Each structure stands twice: as C-alpha cells, then as structure tokens.
Amino acid sequence: MEKKIFTTLFLAVFANITGVGIVVPLLPVYAKNLGASGFYIGLIFGAFSLSRTFLLPVFGKLSDKHGRKPFITTGLFAYFLVSIAFIFSDTVPGLIFIRFLHGAASAMLLPVIQAYVGDLTKDGKEGITMGIFNISMFTSLSLGPLLGGFINDKFSLEYAFLSMGMFALFAFFLSVIFLPKTSDESIRNKAYKPYKLMKIMKNKVFAGLAVFRFSYTTCIGIIWCFLPVYADQKFSMNSTLIGILVMSGVFTSGIMHAPIGYLSDKMNKKILVFTGGIICAIGLLLTGFGTGFYSILGAVIIFGLGGGISMPSIMALAVIHGKNENAMGGVMSLLTVAHSLGMLAGSVLAGIIMDLRGLKSAFPTGFAIMITGTFIFLYLDHVKKTKDQQAVE
C-alpha cells in the first residue's frame, strides 16, 4: 500500500509540475510583449507566491487534521481550471489575477503531498526517501520548459496553456483513482494533537531551514522570471533555447537528489546544505557574466549542482522536524511559505532592479542573497548547538 501511494504521488507531482513547467519560461516574454515593465513581470510571478503564502499554513494544518487526499484532488482540479483561464487572458492585470488564483491552488498541493510522503517515511531513511520523491519535481520542472519552448515554437502559446491543463487533469484522475480514501490515510489513524504554528517558527532548527529555503528560491525566482527576458533581449534566443537554459539547472539538481539523499542519511546534513549554498551563489553570479548560450548554460548547471547538493538534506531535516513535532503538514507548509516568499522576493526585487539598473544587475543581487542565507543557516545551527550544550551542563 505504501509503495502504491508513493508511486501515485510521484506520478501526480511529475505530471502536474511538467504542465506548470511548460508555461513558466513563456510567461515573462508573453507579458513583456503585452507591454509589461519589469515591475509588472515581477508582479505576475509574485501574485502566485503572495496568495500561496497566506494559504499554505491553513491548508497544511487542515490536512494534518482532516487528511491529505481532499486537498490534493481539489488543488489538481483547480490547476486544470486555471490553465484554461490562461488561454482567455490577454492583459497584464488579467495575468496577475490568474496567477493569484494559481497560487491558491498550489497551496493545496506540494506541501500536502510532501507531508503525505513524510507520513510514509521510515526513520533513518528521510534523505533517500525525499531525494527519490523530489526527482519527480525536479525532472518535471526540467522537462516542462523544454516542452513549452517546443510547443510555443511549433504551435502557439494557447497550446502550451492547454497542455498544462491536460497534465493537471491527468494528475487529478490519477489521485482520485489510486490514493486510498481519507479514512485509510496513516495520518488519520493517529490521534490528532493540535499544535501552534508559531512554536514551529520559533525553533532555531526550523528557522535555519526556512532562511536557506527562502534564499535559494529567491535566486530561483530571479532565474525563472528574468533569465528568459535576458536571453531573449540580449542574445535573441528562441523559446526552445530559453527552455533548455531553464531546464538545465533544474534537471541537474533533480538527477542528484537520490544519490545525495542517500549520502545525507550517512553524513552530516548541514555540511551538505552549506556546501550546496556556496555553489548556488557562484552559479548565479556567473550567470550575469554570460556571453552567450553556452556560458550561461554552464552557469545555470553550476547553480543546479548547488541545489542538488543542498535540497535533499533540507527536506530530510524538515521530515525529521515534522516527526518530532507531530506536525508534518505544518512543517512542510511553513517551509513552503519560505519558498513562496523567496519566489515573491526574487521576482519583484529583480523586476525593480531591472527597471532601475538593467537586467544584468539582478544576478549579482541573487548571489549576495544566497551567500547571506547560507551563513545565517550556519549561524542558527551554531546557536542551537550552543543552547543544547548549556542545557546539558
């Protein structure tokens, strides 16, 4: 039963995020063609993160109390409806509104699914389990942009939006048919104990995870939101080449999740997080110095290597913390809040920087944010260890 659930969740995430990835590299250029400034391009991406940020803690906690399946299936069907709405939107305010609804649907999905996987994870196997599962997310995110560029070049943007909807609908039916009914979920077979989200947020271990996740996704927001525009305007790359650029970093990260996840169960997870953070920062800095397709491709791959080293350990530490607090949904949702705030900050900040100082300046800014977040993670871990030692003494 556990393998069946894991496989269903894996395939559902793979299908849905492939659909999302089809659209991501096309939206900035589409918005730019509609007359959007850098700030409004940032708002189109930021609206998604804004609605998701407010709703994530709500759905995460409710899924701990009422079960995972209702939120997963509702969120997937909402994704399908949003995909259809994109087809009929031809204004910048319309895109911002649809992305706001898109974020609300997303709040029901990934953290709840990750919490479901966390429920199934055995002690001592957190790294490898989350590493294998995250392959679904990162490989689909890499495949999606490549498909999106091809569909847009060969057919049209409307077909790209329709493809996103079909992937979401497939994931919806997969979850309805193969996930067990809510009363049979493992979370429902345990006595639910109410918990306070503020208690989770004040924990130094969780704070370090959240800060790192925020910094990392701020950089992803910069790459996803403005690398397509940068490549289009400065180097006149077509949608397929832009899709390859966006795909490469995510794909590199994705294929590393299983082996690094296995490694993180055998060694110090925090060393892997720190090392990955530094490599991410270097990759982002080099992106701004790119002179063409291949140099930018190399920089994006370096960024992906850093993510592949750090993120399996981040997720493993989150699962451990969720078990300790008996609040898997709460921990995963709050960690995804940090993710959403990072995407919001990255897209809006990069948009402002683009308008004031030019596109190229966004990438060194991301470098500074990633370095800062990595060292804050290290500092908070040191503070936690010091307090633990004092408590023992």
N, C-alpha and C positions, 0 to 999 in steps of 0.2 A: 504493500500500500504506500509506504514512504517513497519508494522508487517511482511509483506511478505518479504521485503528487509532484515530486521533484521534477520529473520529466515534463509533466504538463505545465508547470510554472516556467520551466526553462524555455519550452517552445512558445508559450504565450508571450513571454517577455521578448524573445527573439523576433517573433512575428510583428508585435506591436512597435517595438523600437526601430525595426527595419523601416516600417512605414513612416515613423517620425523622422528618421534619418534621411529619407528621400527628400523631404521638404526643407530641412534645416539650411543647407547651403544655398538654396534657391531664394529664400525669403529676403535676405539683405539686398541682393541685386534687384529683385522684384520691387521691393519698397523704394529703392533708390530710383528706379525707373518711373515710379509713381510720383516722384518729387520729394521724397522724404529726406530730411537732413540727417546728419549723423546722430543728433539727439533723438529724433523720432525713430530711427532704425533701432537705437538702444531701447526706446520705449516699447517697440514691437516685441523685442525679446524680453524686456523687463516685465511687461504685463503678465507674461506666463509665470515668471518667478514670483511676482507680487501676490497673485491670487493663491498660488500653491503654498506660499509661505504661511499665509494666515490659516489655511485649511488643513495643512499637514498634521499639526498636533491634534486637531479634532478627530480626523479620520483614524490616525494611529491609535489613539486612546480608545475610540469606539470599537475598533477592530479587536483590541485586547478584550473588550467586554462582550461584544456580540458576535465575534467570529470574522474570518478573513474573506470568505467567498462572496458575500453580498457586495462588498466594496470593490473587489476585483472585477466582477462581471459588470457592475454599473459603470465603473470607470472605463472599461474597454468599449462598452456601447456608446458612451459619451464621446470617446475619441472618434468613433465612426461618424457621429453626427457633426462634430467639429470639422472633420476632414471634408465633408460635403459642403459645410458653410464656407470654407476657404474658396471653393470654386466660384461662389457668387460674390466674393468681396473684391472690389476694385478701387478702394480708397484706403488711405493711411489710417484714419480713425476706425474704419471697419476692421482692418487687420489687427489693430491694437485691441479692440473689443473681443475678437475671436480668439486671439492669443490669451486673453484674460480667462475666457471660458476653458480654453485648452489647459491652462494651469490648474483650474479647479478639478478637471477630470484627472489630471496627472496626480493630484494629491491623494486620490483613492487607490493609486496603483502601486508604484515601485516600492515605497516604504512598507506597505501592507504585504506585498509579495515577499520582500526581503525578510519581514518579520515571520511570515509563514515558513520560509526556508530556515530561519533561525530556530523556529519551534522544532524542526526536524533534525537539527544538527546535534551530533553526539559530542560530548566533552572531549577536548583534545584534538578535535577534527575541524575546528572553526575555520582555520586558514584554508585548508584544501576544499572544504565544502563551499565556502563563499567564493573561493577562487574559481572553482569549476562553474558555479552558478553565474558569476559575473562575466564568464565567457559569452553567455547569451546576450548580455547587454552590450559589451564592447565590440563583439564581432558584428552584431546587427547594426550598431552605430557606424561601423566602418563600411558595411555593405550598403546601407541606406544611401549615403551621399553619392556613392558610385552609381547606384541605380538611378538616383534622382537626376544626376547630371546627364546620364544617357537618355532617360525618358524625356527630359526637357529639350535636349538637342534633337532627338529623333521625332518627337511627337509635340507635346506642348506642356505648359505648366499645369493646365487643368488635369491632364492625365496623371501628373505627379501627385496632385492632391487626391485624385480618385484612387490611385494606388495605395496611398497612405490609409484611406478609408477601408479598402478591401483587406489590408493586412490586419487592421484593428478588428474588423468583423470576424475574420478567421480566428483570431486570438480569443474573441468573445465566445464563439461557439465551442472552441476547444476547452475553455474553462467551465462553461456550463455543463458540458457532457462528462468531462473526466475528473473534475475536482469533486471530492466527496461532499455530501450535504453538510451544512454548517454544524449540525448537532454532532457530527462524527469527527470534527476537527480536534486535533490534540489540545489546542488552546481551550476548547470548550469542555474538555474532560478534566480540567484543573479548576480548582476553586479560584475565582477571580478576586483579587485583592486590589481595592482602589489605591492609586498612587498619585503623588503630586509631581507634575512635570517640572516645577521649579526645583525640586530636590535633585532630579536628574541633571538639570542645567548647572547647578552649583558644584557638582562633583568635578574635581580637578582633572581626573582621567577623561571624562566625557568632554570637558571644556577644551582640552588639548586636541581631541579628535575633531571637535566641531570647528575649531580655529583652522586646523590644517585643511579640512574638507572645504571650508569657506574659501581659503586662499587658492586651493587647487581649482575649484570650479569658477572662481573669478577669472583665472587665466584661461580656462576653457571657454568662458563667456566671451573673452576678448578674441580668442581664436575663431570660434564659430561665428561670431557676429561680424568681425571686421577683416578676417583673412580673406573671405570671398570677395569683399569690396576692394581690398588691397590688391589681390591678384587680378581682378577684373580691370581696375582703373590704371594701375601702374604697368602691368605686364600683358594686358589684353588676353588673358587666358579664357578659354571657353568653359562651359559648365562642366564638361567631363573632367578637364584638368583640375578645376577647383574641387570637384567631388573627390578626386584622387588625393589631393592635399588634405582635405578634411578627414578623409577615410584613413590615411596612413598612420597618423598619430594614434587614433582610436584603435585601429587594428593591431598596431604594435603593442599597445597596452593590453589589449584583450588576450592575445596569444600567450602573454606572460603570466596571466592570473593563476592558472592551475599550478604550474611549477613553482612560482613564487609563493602561492598559498601553501603548498606542501612544505616549502622551505621555512615559511613563517611559523609553522607548527613545531619546527625543530630548533629555532634560534630566537634571538631577541627581536620581537616585532618592531620595537621602537627604533632600533638601528636601521631597519629596512625603510621605515617611514621617513626618517631623517635623510638617508641617502637618496631616496627617490625624490624628495622635495628639492634637494640641491640640483639634481639632474634636470628636473622640470624647469627650474628657474633658468638654467643655462640654455635649454632648448628654446624657451620663449624669447630670451634676449637675442639669440642668433636668428630667430625668425625675422626680426626687424632689420637685420643686416643682409637679408637675402637679396641676391642679384638676378634671380630667375627661378624657373620651376624647380630645378634640381637642388639648388642651395636651400630654398625654402622647404622642399621635401625632406632634406636631411635634418633641418632644424626641427621640423614637426615630429619626425621619427624620434629624435632625442627627447623631446617633450613626452612622447608616448612611452619611451623606456622608463622615464621617471615615474609616470603614473602607474605603469605595470609593476614597478618595484614597491611602491608605497601603498597603493589602494587595497591589495589583498589583506595586508596587516591592519589597515584602518578598519576594514569590515570585520575581520576576526576579533579585534579588540571590542568593536561595537556589540557583536554577538555575546561575547563573554560578559560585558557590562549589562546587556539586556537580561541575561540569565540571572546574574547576581541581584538585579533589581526587581526581577519578576515583572518586567515591563518591556518586553521585546518590541511591541508596536510603538510604545512611547519613545524608546531609544532610537529606533530606526526612523521614526517620523521627525524627531528633533534633529537628527543628523542630516536628514534630507532638507530640513529647514535651512541648515547651514549651507547645504548645496544650492538651494534656491536663492538664498540671499547672495551667495557668491556669483551665480549666474546673473542676477539682477545688477549687482555692483559692477561686474565685468562689462556687461553690455551698455549700461547707462554711462559709466565712467569713461569707457572707451569712446562712446559717442560724443561726449563733451570734449574729450581730448582731441578727437578727430576734427571737431569744428574749430577748436582754438589753436591747435598746434600741428595738425595734419595727421594722417593715418599712421605714419611710421612711429609716432611717439607712443602709441598705445602699448606696443610690445615691451619697451623698457619699463613702463609703469607696471606691467604684469610681472616682470622679473623682480622688481622691488617688493611687490605684494607677496610673491611666492617665498622669497627669502625671509621676509618678516614672519610670515605664518609658520614656516618651518622651525625657526628659532623660538617662537612662542610655544609651539608644541613641545620642544625640548625643555624649555624653562618650566612649563607647568608640570611636566613629568618629574623634573628635579624637585619642585616644591612639594609634590605629592609624596615622593620618597622621603624627603626630609621630615615631613609631618608624621609619616608612618614610623620612622625611626624614633622620633621624640615620644610618640605614643607608647612604643615598646619600652623605652627607657623609663 
